[in-house]
């Protein structure tokens, strides 16, 4: 049996700046992580070399897509949930 783990998140700070992260684990060990500045996947173990090469290739560009998700879609959803929470607190 093998396990695959995916963890991601985005942050919206009080000053309006944002940040995000994505990490992938395999069998309980860190496998690769997204460099959110450059939009590329970085291998954190030798076994991830082939996967990161493929995901970073011009044909796939997974890092760029995931960076876009973190900077835009994730932040949009986070703002929605913050507003939902605010509305709920105001009703109480």
PDB file of N, CA, C and O in Angstrom, chain B, residues numbered from 101:
ATOM      1  N   UNK B 101       0.849  -1.187   0.000  1.00  0.00           N
ATOM      2  CA  UNK B 101       0.000   0.000   0.000  1.00  0.00           C
ATOM      3  C   UNK B 101       0.885   1.237   0.000  1.00  0.00           C
ATOM      4  O   UNK B 101       1.890   1.301   0.708  1.00  0.00           O
ATOM      5  N   UNK B 102       0.497   2.210  -0.799  1.00  0.00           N
ATOM      6  CA  UNK B 102       1.213   3.484  -0.875  1.00  0.00           C
ATOM      7  C   UNK B 102       0.237   4.614  -0.587  1.00  0.00           C
ATOM      8  O   UNK B 102      -0.970   4.470  -0.783  1.00  0.00           O
ATOM      9  N   UNK B 103       0.764   5.727  -0.124  1.00  0.00           N
ATOM     10  CA  UNK B 103      -0.099   6.882   0.134  1.00  0.00           C
ATOM     11  C   UNK B 103       0.413   8.099  -0.626  1.00  0.00           C
ATOM     12  O   UNK B 103       1.617   8.301  -0.787  1.00  0.00           O
ATOM     13  N   UNK B 104      -0.533   8.894  -1.083  1.00  0.00           N
ATOM     14  CA  UNK B 104      -0.268  10.139  -1.797  1.00  0.00           C
ATOM     15  C   UNK B 104      -0.951  11.244  -0.999  1.00  0.00           C
ATOM     16  O   UNK B 104      -2.135  11.139  -0.680  1.00  0.00           O
ATOM     17  N   UNK B 105      -0.219  12.289  -0.680  1.00  0.00           N
ATOM     18  CA  UNK B 105      -0.776  13.390   0.109  1.00  0.00           C
ATOM     19  C   UNK B 105      -0.559  14.698  -0.630  1.00  0.00           C
ATOM     20  O   UNK B 105       0.511  14.939  -1.189  1.00  0.00           O
ATOM     21  N   UNK B 106      -1.593  15.547  -0.628  1.00  0.00           N
ATOM     22  CA  UNK B 106      -1.517  16.850  -1.285  1.00  0.00           C
ATOM     23  C   UNK B 106      -1.980  17.875  -0.257  1.00  0.00           C
ATOM     24  O   UNK B 106      -3.062  17.746   0.316  1.00  0.00           O
ATOM     25  N   UNK B 107      -1.161  18.883  -0.030  1.00  0.00           N
ATOM     26  CA  UNK B 107      -1.531  19.940   0.913  1.00  0.00           C
ATOM     27  C   UNK B 107      -1.322  21.280   0.225  1.00  0.00           C
ATOM     28  O   UNK B 107      -0.257  21.545  -0.333  1.00  0.00           O
ATOM     29  N   UNK B 108      -2.343  22.115   0.271  1.00  0.00           N
ATOM     30  CA  UNK B 108      -2.176  23.453  -0.276  1.00  0.00           C
ATOM     31  C   UNK B 108      -2.999  24.436   0.527  1.00  0.00           C
ATOM     32  O   UNK B 108      -3.904  24.065   1.275  1.00  0.00           O
ATOM     33  N   UNK B 109      -2.660  25.694   0.349  1.00  0.00           N
ATOM     34  CA  UNK B 109      -3.387  26.737   1.048  1.00  0.00           C
ATOM     35  C   UNK B 109      -2.961  28.106   0.566  1.00  0.00           C
ATOM     36  O   UNK B 109      -1.919  28.277  -0.067  1.00  0.00           O
ATOM     37  N   UNK B 110      -3.797  29.069   0.886  1.00  0.00           N
ATOM     38  CA  UNK B 110      -3.473  30.446   0.535  1.00  0.00           C
ATOM     39  C   UNK B 110      -3.777  31.330   1.742  1.00  0.00           C
ATOM     40  O   UNK B 110      -4.601  30.993   2.593  1.00  0.00           O
ATOM     41  N   UNK B 111      -3.096  32.455   1.792  1.00  0.00           N
ATOM     42  CA  UNK B 111      -3.228  33.395   2.902  1.00  0.00           C
ATOM     43  C   UNK B 111      -3.543  34.779   2.363  1.00  0.00           C
ATOM     44  O   UNK B 111      -2.990  35.213   1.352  1.00  0.00           O
ATOM     45  N   UNK B 112      -4.436  35.459   3.053  1.00  0.00           N
ATOM     46  CA  UNK B 112      -4.744  36.852   2.762  1.00  0.00           C
ATOM     47  C   UNK B 112      -4.423  37.626   4.039  1.00  0.00           C
ATOM     48  O   UNK B 112      -5.113  37.496   5.050  1.00  0.00           O
ATOM     49  N   UNK B 113      -3.385  38.415   3.974  1.00  0.00           N
ATOM     50  CA  UNK B 113      -2.908  39.119   5.171  1.00  0.00           C
ATOM     51  C   UNK B 113      -3.662  40.431   5.372  1.00  0.00           C
ATOM     52  O   UNK B 113      -4.308  40.932   4.452  1.00  0.00           O
ATOM     53  N   UNK B 114      -3.575  40.978   6.577  1.00  0.00           N
ATOM     54  CA  UNK B 114      -4.264  42.227   6.919  1.00  0.00           C
ATOM     55  C   UNK B 114      -3.863  43.383   6.018  1.00  0.00           C
ATOM     56  O   UNK B 114      -4.668  44.278   5.760  1.00  0.00           O
ATOM     57  N   UNK B 115      -2.614  43.372   5.534  1.00  0.00           N
ATOM     58  CA  UNK B 115      -2.148  44.465   4.669  1.00  0.00           C
ATOM     59  C   UNK B 115      -2.512  44.254   3.197  1.00  0.00           C
ATOM     60  O   UNK B 115      -2.117  45.040   2.336  1.00  0.00           O
ATOM     61  N   UNK B 116      -3.273  43.178   2.913  1.00  0.00           N
ATOM     62  CA  UNK B 116      -3.727  42.914   1.553  1.00  0.00           C
ATOM     63  C   UNK B 116      -2.809  42.033   0.734  1.00  0.00           C
ATOM     64  O   UNK B 116      -3.186  41.616  -0.361  1.00  0.00           O
ATOM     65  N   UNK B 117      -1.621  41.736   1.224  1.00  0.00           N
ATOM     66  CA  UNK B 117      -0.720  40.848   0.491  1.00  0.00           C
ATOM     67  C   UNK B 117      -1.203  39.408   0.621  1.00  0.00           C
ATOM     68  O   UNK B 117      -1.951  39.065   1.537  1.00  0.00           O
ATOM     69  N   UNK B 118      -0.764  38.581  -0.308  1.00  0.00           N
ATOM     70  CA  UNK B 118      -1.187  37.185  -0.315  1.00  0.00           C
ATOM     71  C   UNK B 118       0.018  36.263  -0.373  1.00  0.00           C
ATOM     72  O   UNK B 118       1.119  36.677  -0.736  1.00  0.00           O
ATOM     73  N   UNK B 119      -0.201  35.029  -0.017  1.00  0.00           N
ATOM     74  CA  UNK B 119       0.825  33.992  -0.112  1.00  0.00           C
ATOM     75  C   UNK B 119       0.114  32.658  -0.287  1.00  0.00           C
ATOM     76  O   UNK B 119      -1.066  32.520   0.034  1.00  0.00           O
ATOM     77  N   UNK B 120       0.842  31.690  -0.795  1.00  0.00           N
ATOM     78  CA  UNK B 120       0.269  30.367  -0.968  1.00  0.00           C
ATOM     79  C   UNK B 120       1.340  29.305  -0.932  1.00  0.00           C
ATOM     80  O   UNK B 120       2.532  29.604  -1.006  1.00  0.00           O
ATOM     81  N   UNK B 121       0.910  28.063  -0.819  1.00  0.00           N
ATOM     82  CA  UNK B 121       1.842  26.948  -0.804  1.00  0.00           C
ATOM     83  C   UNK B 121       1.163  25.696  -1.330  1.00  0.00           C
ATOM     84  O   UNK B 121      -0.054  25.548  -1.213  1.00  0.00           O
ATOM     85  N   UNK B 122       1.935  24.807  -1.901  1.00  0.00           N
ATOM     86  CA  UNK B 122       1.487  23.476  -2.290  1.00  0.00           C
ATOM     87  C   UNK B 122       2.642  22.518  -2.058  1.00  0.00           C
ATOM     88  O   UNK B 122       3.784  22.782  -2.436  1.00  0.00           O
ATOM     89  N   UNK B 123       2.314  21.396  -1.425  1.00  0.00           N
ATOM     90  CA  UNK B 123       3.312  20.364  -1.153  1.00  0.00           C
ATOM     91  C   UNK B 123       2.689  19.011  -1.443  1.00  0.00           C
ATOM     92  O   UNK B 123       1.494  18.805  -1.230  1.00  0.00           O
ATOM     93  N   UNK B 124       3.500  18.103  -1.925  1.00  0.00           N
ATOM     94  CA  UNK B 124       3.038  16.749  -2.202  1.00  0.00           C
ATOM     95  C   UNK B 124       3.909  15.781  -1.420  1.00  0.00           C
ATOM     96  O   UNK B 124       5.133  15.911  -1.381  1.00  0.00           O
ATOM     97  N   UNK B 125       3.259  14.811  -0.802  1.00  0.00           N
ATOM     98  CA  UNK B 125       3.955  13.771  -0.068  1.00  0.00           C
ATOM     99  C   UNK B 125       3.668  12.407  -0.663  1.00  0.00           C
ATOM    100  O   UNK B 125       2.622  12.186  -1.273  1.00  0.00           O
ATOM    101  N   UNK B 126       4.597  11.508  -0.481  1.00  0.00           N
ATOM    102  CA  UNK B 126       4.448  10.131  -0.951  1.00  0.00           C
ATOM    103  C   UNK B 126       4.948   9.205   0.152  1.00  0.00           C
ATOM    104  O   UNK B 126       6.086   9.320   0.607  1.00  0.00           O
ATOM    105  N   UNK B 127       4.097   8.299   0.569  1.00  0.00           N
ATOM    106  CA  UNK B 127       4.424   7.345   1.634  1.00  0.00           C
ATOM    107  C   UNK B 127       4.949   8.034   2.893  1.00  0.00           C
ATOM    108  O   UNK B 127       5.887   7.554   3.529  1.00  0.00           O
ATOM    109  N   UNK B 128       4.339   9.154   3.242  1.00  0.00           N
ATOM    110  CA  UNK B 128       4.680   9.849   4.478  1.00  0.00           C
ATOM    111  C   UNK B 128       5.910  10.731   4.411  1.00  0.00           C
ATOM    112  O   UNK B 128       6.329  11.281   5.429  1.00  0.00           O
ATOM    113  N   UNK B 129       6.498  10.877   3.233  1.00  0.00           N
ATOM    114  CA  UNK B 129       7.688  11.719   3.071  1.00  0.00           C
ATOM    115  C   UNK B 129       7.388  12.843   2.085  1.00  0.00           C
ATOM    116  O   UNK B 129       6.595  12.673   1.159  1.00  0.00           O
ATOM    117  N   UNK B 130       8.026  13.989   2.293  1.00  0.00           N
ATOM    118  CA  UNK B 130       7.854  15.086   1.349  1.00  0.00           C
ATOM    119  C   UNK B 130       8.436  14.666   0.005  1.00  0.00           C
ATOM    120  O   UNK B 130       9.570  14.193  -0.076  1.00  0.00           O
ATOM    121  N   UNK B 131       7.642  14.848  -1.046  1.00  0.00           N
ATOM    122  CA  UNK B 131       8.008  14.394  -2.387  1.00  0.00           C
ATOM    123  C   UNK B 131       8.443  15.563  -3.266  1.00  0.00           C
ATOM    124  O   UNK B 131       9.503  15.519  -3.891  1.00  0.00           O
ATOM    125  N   UNK B 132       7.616  16.610  -3.308  1.00  0.00           N
ATOM    126  CA  UNK B 132       7.964  17.814  -4.054  1.00  0.00           C
ATOM    127  C   UNK B 132       7.098  18.961  -3.570  1.00  0.00           C
ATOM    128  O   UNK B 132       6.054  18.755  -2.950  1.00  0.00           O
ATOM    129  N   UNK B 133       7.552  20.187  -3.866  1.00  0.00           N
ATOM    130  CA  UNK B 133       6.800  21.364  -3.434  1.00  0.00           C
ATOM    131  C   UNK B 133       6.836  22.415  -4.535  1.00  0.00           C
ATOM    132  O   UNK B 133       7.730  22.425  -5.381  1.00  0.00           O
ATOM    133  N   UNK B 134       5.854  23.289  -4.502  1.00  0.00           N
ATOM    134  CA  UNK B 134       5.754  24.331  -5.514  1.00  0.00           C
ATOM    135  C   UNK B 134       6.539  25.564  -5.083  1.00  0.00           C
ATOM    136  O   UNK B 134       6.339  26.090  -3.989  1.00  0.00           O
ATOM    137  N   UNK B 135       7.427  26.013  -5.949  1.00  0.00           N
ATOM    138  CA  UNK B 135       8.105  27.292  -5.754  1.00  0.00           C
ATOM    139  C   UNK B 135       7.140  28.343  -6.282  1.00  0.00           C
ATOM    140  O   UNK B 135       7.024  28.529  -7.494  1.00  0.00           O
ATOM    141  N   UNK B 136       6.450  29.028  -5.384  1.00  0.00           N
ATOM    142  CA  UNK B 136       5.390  29.959  -5.786  1.00  0.00           C
ATOM    143  C   UNK B 136       5.935  31.235  -6.412  1.00  0.00           C
ATOM    144  O   UNK B 136       5.188  31.948  -7.081  1.00  0.00           O
ATOM    145  N   UNK B 137       7.191  31.538  -6.218  1.00  0.00           N
ATOM    146  CA  UNK B 137       7.780  32.708  -6.864  1.00  0.00           C
ATOM    147  C   UNK B 137       8.024  32.451  -8.349  1.00  0.00           C
ATOM    148  O   UNK B 137       7.731  33.303  -9.189  1.00  0.00           O
ATOM    149  N   UNK B 138       8.555  31.285  -8.664  1.00  0.00           N
ATOM    150  CA  UNK B 138       8.918  30.953 -10.048  1.00  0.00           C
ATOM    151  C   UNK B 138       7.863  30.126 -10.776  1.00  0.00           C
ATOM    152  O   UNK B 138       7.917  29.987 -11.998  1.00  0.00           O
ATOM    153  N   UNK B 139       6.898  29.573 -10.028  1.00  0.00           N
ATOM    154  CA  UNK B 139       5.864  28.757 -10.654  1.00  0.00           C
ATOM    155  C   UNK B 139       6.375  27.435 -11.184  1.00  0.00           C
ATOM    156  O   UNK B 139       5.951  26.974 -12.244  1.00  0.00           O
ATOM    157  N   UNK B 140       7.297  26.820 -10.437  1.00  0.00           N
ATOM    158  CA  UNK B 140       7.811  25.506 -10.835  1.00  0.00           C
ATOM    159  C   UNK B 140       7.802  24.568  -9.632  1.00  0.00           C
ATOM    160  O   UNK B 140       7.863  24.995  -8.479  1.00  0.00           O
ATOM    161  N   UNK B 141       7.723  23.274  -9.943  1.00  0.00           N
ATOM    162  CA  UNK B 141       7.786  22.259  -8.894  1.00  0.00           C
ATOM    163  C   UNK B 141       9.236  21.911  -8.607  1.00  0.00           C
ATOM    164  O   UNK B 141      10.053  21.787  -9.519  1.00  0.00           O
ATOM    165  N   UNK B 142       9.543  21.754  -7.323  1.00  0.00           N
ATOM    166  CA  UNK B 142      10.895  21.445  -6.857  1.00  0.00           C
ATOM    167  C   UNK B 142      10.880  20.044  -6.227  1.00  0.00           C
ATOM    168  O   UNK B 142      10.100  19.796  -5.309  1.00  0.00           O
ATOM    169  N   UNK B 143      11.725  19.135  -6.704  1.00  0.00           N
ATOM    170  CA  UNK B 143      11.779  17.807  -6.077  1.00  0.00           C
ATOM    171  C   UNK B 143      12.461  17.890  -4.713  1.00  0.00           C
ATOM    172  O   UNK B 143      13.453  18.599  -4.544  1.00  0.00           O
ATOM    173  N   UNK B 144      11.923  17.167  -3.760  1.00  0.00           N
ATOM    174  CA  UNK B 144      12.551  17.138  -2.438  1.00  0.00           C
ATOM    175  C   UNK B 144      13.097  15.750  -2.108  1.00  0.00           C
ATOM    176  O   UNK B 144      13.592  15.507  -1.008  1.00  0.00           O
ATOM    177  N   UNK B 145      12.998  14.851  -3.076  1.00  0.00           N
ATOM    178  CA  UNK B 145      13.635  13.541  -2.975  1.00  0.00           C
ATOM    179  C   UNK B 145      13.993  13.095  -4.393  1.00  0.00           C
ATOM    180  O   UNK B 145      13.357  13.519  -5.359  1.00  0.00           O
ATOM    181  N   UNK B 146      14.984  12.262  -4.514  1.00  0.00           N
ATOM    182  CA  UNK B 146      15.464  11.836  -5.833  1.00  0.00           C
ATOM    183  C   UNK B 146      14.358  11.225  -6.688  1.00  0.00           C
ATOM    184  O   UNK B 146      14.336  11.415  -7.904  1.00  0.00           O
ATOM    185  N   UNK B 147      13.447  10.498  -6.062  1.00  0.00           N
ATOM    186  CA  UNK B 147      12.385   9.827  -6.800  1.00  0.00           C
ATOM    187  C   UNK B 147      11.420  10.809  -7.478  1.00  0.00           C
ATOM    188  O   UNK B 147      10.630  10.403  -8.330  1.00  0.00           O
ATOM    189  N   UNK B 148      11.473  12.074  -7.113  1.00  0.00           N
ATOM    190  CA  UNK B 148      10.572  13.082  -7.683  1.00  0.00           C
ATOM    191  C   UNK B 148      11.153  13.767  -8.912  1.00  0.00           C
ATOM    192  O   UNK B 148      10.470  14.580  -9.534  1.00  0.00           O
ATOM    193  N   UNK B 149      12.379  13.466  -9.274  1.00  0.00           N
ATOM    194  CA  UNK B 149      13.037  14.136 -10.393  1.00  0.00           C
ATOM    195  C   UNK B 149      12.241  14.023 -11.697  1.00  0.00           C
ATOM    196  O   UNK B 149      12.006  15.025 -12.372  1.00  0.00           O
ATOM    197  N   UNK B 150      11.835  12.824 -12.042  1.00  0.00           N
ATOM    198  CA  UNK B 150      11.128  12.607 -13.311  1.00  0.00           C
ATOM    199  C   UNK B 150       9.780  13.321 -13.291  1.00  0.00           C
ATOM    200  O   UNK B 150       9.390  13.945 -14.278  1.00  0.00           O
ATOM    201  N   UNK B 151       9.074  13.231 -12.178  1.00  0.00           N
ATOM    202  CA  UNK B 151       7.766  13.885 -12.078  1.00  0.00           C
ATOM    203  C   UNK B 151       7.893  15.393 -12.215  1.00  0.00           C
ATOM    204  O   UNK B 151       7.122  16.010 -12.950  1.00  0.00           O
ATOM    205  N   UNK B 152       8.848  15.995 -11.522  1.00  0.00           N
ATOM    206  CA  UNK B 152       8.989  17.453 -11.611  1.00  0.00           C
ATOM    207  C   UNK B 152       9.427  17.886 -13.003  1.00  0.00           C
ATOM    208  O   UNK B 152       8.990  18.930 -13.488  1.00  0.00           O
ATOM    209  N   UNK B 153      10.277  17.106 -13.651  1.00  0.00           N
ATOM    210  CA  UNK B 153      10.666  17.449 -15.028  1.00  0.00           C
ATOM    211  C   UNK B 153       9.448  17.463 -15.942  1.00  0.00           C
ATOM    212  O   UNK B 153       9.289  18.367 -16.762  1.00  0.00           O
ATOM    213  N   UNK B 154       8.604  16.472 -15.798  1.00  0.00           N
ATOM    214  CA  UNK B 154       7.395  16.396 -16.629  1.00  0.00           C
ATOM    215  C   UNK B 154       6.433  17.531 -16.286  1.00  0.00           C
ATOM    216  O   UNK B 154       5.931  18.205 -17.185  1.00  0.00           O
ATOM    217  N   UNK B 155       6.174  17.747 -15.010  1.00  0.00           N
ATOM    218  CA  UNK B 155       5.216  18.774 -14.588  1.00  0.00           C
ATOM    219  C   UNK B 155       5.701  20.178 -14.943  1.00  0.00           C
ATOM    220  O   UNK B 155       4.882  21.066 -15.179  1.00  0.00           O
ATOM    221  N   UNK B 156       7.006  20.392 -14.985  1.00  0.00           N
ATOM    222  CA  UNK B 156       7.560  21.710 -15.322  1.00  0.00           C
ATOM    223  C   UNK B 156       7.789  21.890 -16.823  1.00  0.00           C
ATOM    224  O   UNK B 156       8.180  22.974 -17.259  1.00  0.00           O
ATOM    225  N   UNK B 157       7.553  20.850 -17.614  1.00  0.00           N
ATOM    226  CA  UNK B 157       7.823  20.920 -19.053  1.00  0.00           C
ATOM    227  C   UNK B 157       6.922  21.961 -19.724  1.00  0.00           C
ATOM    228  O   UNK B 157       5.847  22.277 -19.213  1.00  0.00           O
ATOM    229  N   UNK B 158       7.362  22.492 -20.868  1.00  0.00           N
ATOM    230  CA  UNK B 158       6.536  23.473 -21.601  1.00  0.00           C
ATOM    231  C   UNK B 158       5.167  22.919 -22.000  1.00  0.00           C
ATOM    232  O   UNK B 158       4.209  23.678 -22.151  1.00  0.00           O
ATOM    233  N   UNK B 159       5.075  21.600 -22.170  1.00  0.00           N
ATOM    234  CA  UNK B 159       3.801  20.996 -22.547  1.00  0.00           C
ATOM    235  C   UNK B 159       2.805  20.956 -21.387  1.00  0.00           C
ATOM    236  O   UNK B 159       1.599  21.073 -21.608  1.00  0.00           O
ATOM    237  N   UNK B 160       3.286  20.796 -20.172  1.00  0.00           N
ATOM    238  CA  UNK B 160       2.398  20.621 -19.017  1.00  0.00           C
ATOM    239  C   UNK B 160       2.264  21.915 -18.209  1.00  0.00           C
ATOM    240  O   UNK B 160       1.151  22.344 -17.907  1.00  0.00           O
ATOM    241  N   UNK B 161       3.381  22.529 -17.863  1.00  0.00           N
ATOM    242  CA  UNK B 161       3.410  23.794 -17.096  1.00  0.00           C
ATOM    243  C   UNK B 161       2.496  23.768 -15.866  1.00  0.00           C
ATOM    244  O   UNK B 161       1.777  24.730 -15.591  1.00  0.00           O
ATOM    245  N   UNK B 162       2.537  22.666 -15.144  1.00  0.00           N
ATOM    246  CA  UNK B 162       1.683  22.513 -13.973  1.00  0.00           C
ATOM    247  C   UNK B 162       1.988  23.557 -12.906  1.00  0.00           C
ATOM    248  O   UNK B 162       1.070  24.052 -12.251  1.00  0.00           O
ATOM    249  N   UNK B 163       3.240  23.896 -12.724  1.00  0.00           N
ATOM    250  CA  UNK B 163       3.601  24.882 -11.710  1.00  0.00           C
ATOM    251  C   UNK B 163       2.979  26.237 -11.968  1.00  0.00           C
ATOM    252  O   UNK B 163       2.513  26.898 -11.039  1.00  0.00           O
ATOM    253  N   UNK B 164       2.969  26.654 -13.217  1.00  0.00           N
ATOM    254  CA  UNK B 164       2.365  27.943 -13.569  1.00  0.00           C
ATOM    255  C   UNK B 164       0.864  27.934 -13.303  1.00  0.00           C
ATOM    256  O   UNK B 164       0.314  28.906 -12.786  1.00  0.00           O
ATOM    257  N   UNK B 165       0.204  26.832 -13.659  1.00  0.00           N
ATOM    258  CA  UNK B 165      -1.239  26.724 -13.415  1.00  0.00           C
ATOM    259  C   UNK B 165      -1.544  26.713 -11.921  1.00  0.00           C
ATOM    260  O   UNK B 165      -2.488  27.362 -11.471  1.00  0.00           O
ATOM    261  N   UNK B 166      -0.742  25.974 -11.156  1.00  0.00           N
ATOM    262  CA  UNK B 166      -0.974  25.905  -9.715  1.00  0.00           C
ATOM    263  C   UNK B 166      -0.685  27.247  -9.047  1.00  0.00           C
ATOM    264  O   UNK B 166      -1.377  27.630  -8.105  1.00  0.00           O
ATOM    265  N   UNK B 167       0.322  27.956  -9.522  1.00  0.00           N
ATOM    266  CA  UNK B 167       0.621  29.296  -9.007  1.00  0.00           C
ATOM    267  C   UNK B 167      -0.566  30.219  -9.269  1.00  0.00           C
ATOM    268  O   UNK B 167      -0.965  30.977  -8.385  1.00  0.00           O
ATOM    269  N   UNK B 168      -1.128  30.161 -10.463  1.00  0.00           N
ATOM    270  CA  UNK B 168      -2.302  30.960 -10.794  1.00  0.00           C
ATOM    271  C   UNK B 168      -3.469  30.618  -9.875  1.00  0.00           C
ATOM    272  O   UNK B 168      -4.173  31.510  -9.402  1.00  0.00           O
ATOM    273  N   UNK B 169      -3.672  29.333  -9.622  1.00  0.00           N
ATOM    274  CA  UNK B 169      -4.733  28.912  -8.707  1.00  0.00           C
ATOM    275  C   UNK B 169      -4.543  29.544  -7.326  1.00  0.00           C
ATOM    276  O   UNK B 169      -5.483  30.104  -6.762  1.00  0.00           O
ATOM    277  N   UNK B 170      -3.342  29.455  -6.791  1.00  0.00           N
ATOM    278  CA  UNK B 170      -3.082  29.975  -5.450  1.00  0.00           C
ATOM    279  C   UNK B 170      -3.244  31.495  -5.381  1.00  0.00           C
ATOM    280  O   UNK B 170      -3.777  32.020  -4.403  1.00  0.00           O
ATOM    281  N   UNK B 171      -2.788  32.195  -6.411  1.00  0.00           N
ATOM    282  CA  UNK B 171      -2.808  33.661  -6.390  1.00  0.00           C
ATOM    283  C   UNK B 171      -4.174  34.246  -6.729  1.00  0.00           C
ATOM    284  O   UNK B 171      -4.455  35.392  -6.381  1.00  0.00           O
ATOM    285  N   UNK B 172      -5.016  33.488  -7.395  1.00  0.00           N
ATOM    286  CA  UNK B 172      -6.287  34.041  -7.857  1.00  0.00           C
ATOM    287  C   UNK B 172      -7.498  33.279  -7.332  1.00  0.00           C
ATOM    288  O   UNK B 172      -8.265  33.813  -6.531  1.00  0.00           O
ATOM    289  N   UNK B 173      -7.675  32.054  -7.768  1.00  0.00           N
ATOM    290  CA  UNK B 173      -8.874  31.303  -7.411  1.00  0.00           C
ATOM    291  C   UNK B 173      -8.945  31.040  -5.915  1.00  0.00           C
ATOM    292  O   UNK B 173      -9.988  31.252  -5.295  1.00  0.00           O
ATOM    293  N   UNK B 174      -7.854  30.585  -5.337  1.00  0.00           N
ATOM    294  CA  UNK B 174      -7.847  30.302  -3.894  1.00  0.00           C
ATOM    295  C   UNK B 174      -8.145  31.567  -3.090  1.00  0.00           C
ATOM    296  O   UNK B 174      -8.898  31.522  -2.117  1.00  0.00           O
ATOM    297  N   UNK B 175      -7.562  32.684  -3.491  1.00  0.00           N
ATOM    298  CA  UNK B 175      -7.787  33.948  -2.778  1.00  0.00           C
ATOM    299  C   UNK B 175      -9.244  34.391  -2.929  1.00  0.00           C
ATOM    300  O   UNK B 175      -9.837  34.874  -1.964  1.00  0.00           O
ATOM    301  N   UNK B 176      -9.831  34.236  -4.121  1.00  0.00           N
ATOM    302  CA  UNK B 176     -11.240  34.584  -4.314  1.00  0.00           C
ATOM    303  C   UNK B 176     -12.132  33.787  -3.372  1.00  0.00           C
ATOM    304  O   UNK B 176     -13.022  34.343  -2.729  1.00  0.00           O
ATOM    305  N   UNK B 177     -11.887  32.476  -3.294  1.00  0.00           N
ATOM    306  CA  UNK B 177     -12.677  31.635  -2.404  1.00  0.00           C
ATOM    307  C   UNK B 177     -12.446  32.010  -0.938  1.00  0.00           C
ATOM    308  O   UNK B 177     -13.387  32.023  -0.144  1.00  0.00           O
ATOM    309  N   UNK B 178     -11.221  32.307  -0.585  1.00  0.00           N
ATOM    310  CA  UNK B 178     -10.923  32.705   0.784  1.00  0.00           C
ATOM    311  C   UNK B 178     -11.690  33.966   1.145  1.00  0.00           C
ATOM    312  O   UNK B 178     -12.248  34.052   2.239  1.00  0.00           O
ATOM    313  N   UNK B 179     -11.729  34.941   0.253  1.00  0.00           N
ATOM    314  CA  UNK B 179     -12.489  36.174   0.508  1.00  0.00           C
ATOM    315  C   UNK B 179     -13.968  35.886   0.688  1.00  0.00           C
ATOM    316  O   UNK B 179     -14.621  36.498   1.534  1.00  0.00           O
ATOM    317  N   UNK B 180     -14.511  34.949  -0.106  1.00  0.00           N
ATOM    318  CA  UNK B 180     -15.923  34.567   0.036  1.00  0.00           C
ATOM    319  C   UNK B 180     -16.178  33.983   1.418  1.00  0.00           C
ATOM    320  O   UNK B 180     -17.150  34.344   2.082  1.00  0.00           O
ATOM    321  N   UNK B 181     -15.299  33.076   1.850  1.00  0.00           N
ATOM    322  CA  UNK B 181     -15.489  32.442   3.150  1.00  0.00           C
ATOM    323  C   UNK B 181     -15.321  33.428   4.294  1.00  0.00           C
ATOM    324  O   UNK B 181     -16.004  33.316   5.312  1.00  0.00           O
ATOM    325  N   UNK B 182     -14.429  34.384   4.141  1.00  0.00           N
ATOM    326  CA  UNK B 182     -14.277  35.424   5.159  1.00  0.00           C
ATOM    327  C   UNK B 182     -15.568  36.225   5.261  1.00  0.00           C
ATOM    328  O   UNK B 182     -16.020  36.534   6.363  1.00  0.00           O
ATOM    329  N   UNK B 183     -16.159  36.560   4.129  1.00  0.00           N
ATOM    330  CA  UNK B 183     -17.420  37.312   4.137  1.00  0.00           C
ATOM    331  C   UNK B 183     -18.549  36.477   4.727  1.00  0.00           C
ATOM    332  O   UNK B 183     -19.363  36.998   5.489  1.00  0.00           O
ATOM    333  N   UNK B 184     -18.614  35.193   4.390  1.00  0.00           N
ATOM    334  CA  UNK B 184     -19.633  34.320   4.985  1.00  0.00           C
ATOM    335  C   UNK B 184     -19.492  34.294   6.499  1.00  0.00           C
ATOM    336  O   UNK B 184     -20.488  34.357   7.221  1.00  0.00           O
ATOM    337  N   UNK B 185     -18.264  34.204   6.977  1.00  0.00           N
ATOM    338  CA  UNK B 185     -18.028  34.199   8.417  1.00  0.00           C
ATOM    339  C   UNK B 185     -18.429  35.511   9.063  1.00  0.00           C
ATOM    340  O   UNK B 185     -19.009  35.512  10.149  1.00  0.00           O
ATOM    341  N   UNK B 186     -18.132  36.621   8.417  1.00  0.00           N
ATOM    342  CA  UNK B 186     -18.495  37.941   8.925  1.00  0.00           C
ATOM    343  C   UNK B 186     -20.015  38.064   9.015  1.00  0.00           C
ATOM    344  O   UNK B 186     -20.542  38.540  10.021  1.00  0.00           O
ATOM    345  N   UNK B 187     -20.719  37.637   7.966  1.00  0.00           N
ATOM    346  CA  UNK B 187     -22.179  37.697   7.964  1.00  0.00           C
ATOM    347  C   UNK B 187     -22.755  36.849   9.086  1.00  0.00           C
ATOM    348  O   UNK B 187     -23.710  37.256   9.748  1.00  0.00           O
ATOM    349  N   UNK B 188     -22.188  35.685   9.303  1.00  0.00           N
ATOM    350  CA  UNK B 188     -22.665  34.800  10.364  1.00  0.00           C
ATOM    351  C   UNK B 188     -22.448  35.431  11.737  1.00  0.00           C
ATOM    352  O   UNK B 188     -23.330  35.357  12.592  1.00  0.00           O
ATOM    353  N   UNK B 189     -21.301  36.043  11.958  1.00  0.00           N
ATOM    354  CA  UNK B 189     -21.029  36.684  13.244  1.00  0.00           C
ATOM    355  C   UNK B 189     -21.952  37.887  13.479  1.00  0.00           C
ATOM    356  O   UNK B 189     -22.372  38.133  14.610  1.00  0.00           O
ATOM    357  N   UNK B 190     -22.263  38.629  12.424  1.00  0.00           N
ATOM    358  CA  UNK B 190     -23.136  39.790  12.566  1.00  0.00           C
ATOM    359  C   UNK B 190     -24.566  39.390  12.895  1.00  0.00           C
ATOM    360  O   UNK B 190     -25.290  40.174  13.508  1.00  0.00           O
ATOM    361  N   UNK B 191     -24.995  38.187  12.503  1.00  0.00           N
ATOM    362  CA  UNK B 191     -26.340  37.706  12.811  1.00  0.00           C
ATOM    363  C   UNK B 191     -26.465  37.304  14.274  1.00  0.00           C
ATOM    364  O   UNK B 191     -27.573  37.276  14.810  1.00  0.00           O
ATOM    365  N   UNK B 192     -25.373  36.998  14.915  1.00  0.00           N
ATOM    366  CA  UNK B 192     -25.431  36.493  16.304  1.00  0.00           C
ATOM    367  C   UNK B 192     -25.613  37.577  17.299  1.00  0.00           C
ATOM    368  O   UNK B 192     -25.679  37.310  18.498  1.00  0.00           O
TER     369      UNK B 192
END
